Amino acid sequence: MITDKPVCVTGASGFIASHIVAQLLHGGYRVRGTVRKSPDYYPYLQQLPGANERLELVKADLLSKESFLPAFRECEYIIHTASPYVINVKNPAKDLVEPSLQGTLGVMEAAAKTATIRRVILTSSVAAVTDEPDSTKVFTERDWNTLSSLDRHPYHYSKTLAERAAWEFVDREKTAFDLISINPSMVTGPSLGPDINTTNAMIRDIMSGVYPGIMDLNWGFVDVRDTARAHILAMETSGAAGRYLCSAGLMEMRKLVELLSLAGYGDYPLPNKDLTGRFGTALMTALSFTQPRDTGTYIRTHIGRSIRYGCSKIKQELGISFMPVMESILEAVEDMIRKGHLVPPPSRSASPH
Ligand code: NAP
């Protein structure tokens, strides 16, 4: 334990943040989590081991700068995770960029006004690294997403603007605290709260007949508990610095469907038409224009390309190792079934595990 002061976790209710809160409590830390609703709304946080004695929930909203100042009082460390993680929105400027960018700036300003702060750990994303895979390249911490805009991958744009603004803030203001960003790929695994997060919703969709066929798509995945641990290691490791890409490995859609079937989910409406060849890719590119705008853009910029992230920095400097991607996905699947987010086919009365 490196501090006896509360560690502030913004957006404590979230998928990643609730695991950060759980691990901090497990490690003996005092935690101050910021949330948007009444503390009674979060029994899954209040019931965590150690929460009675060491968890405090306070209200703060990304759109209200002032709300973070009282939340940071006395703290030495802030883990800033709060940011909207949604793909198709009506108004990208208002629904994504404003809360992400203004919220991060508000957090940085409040941190700068709080003399006790030593370090801010920002949950950024590989979305701030690229929005378009390049099969010839391994992306690293040196890469920045320069292509996204309000019209092209607005979620990626919101994460890029927020992370850039945070780095510019510490440079410009010569802050007394340092900044570290954790840039995870798609985060999966079991959720502590009742809601389903955007990444797990994609896995649910693959298992619910939403996808017309198996496309030539692939994703980097990382377990939510490893992602949470990376944030805490970034806080605890005095020599930690800069950005850290955080991804356990790559999973192709074809392989994912094959492994789900092998794991006993073959009776779910998994996609079975092979659309991974040249014809399938051309067909899906054409069909992408019939999809919601941001899903369509995603298909067009990702299909037929391989994404690879170099994660040696996080492994060497923070000493983290990642659990295998499929193990994490299968735990997410079982969790979604338990919580009713993924409905088993009528033929099945019990899950395979
Ligand atoms: P999540 O479960 O949707 O959590 C988002 C959190 O942000 C929630 O606590 C939410 O609060 C809070 N939030 C949203 N808008 C807010 C506002 N205006 N004011 C205050 N709080 C607000 O998503 P997650 O997957 O845990 O994502 C957490 C962070 O990780 C985000 O920064 C996301 O960009 C990043 N990330 C996620 C992934 C992934 O695959 N999950 C990958 C890379 C990076 P409410 O509960 O009140 O809505």
Residues whose N, C-alpha, C, O or C-beta is under 5 A from the ligand:
A	BS01	NAP	G11 A12 S13 G14 F15 I16 A17 R36 A60 D61 L62 L63 T81 A82 S83 P84 Y85 P99 T123 S124 S125 P184 S185 M186 V187 N197 T199
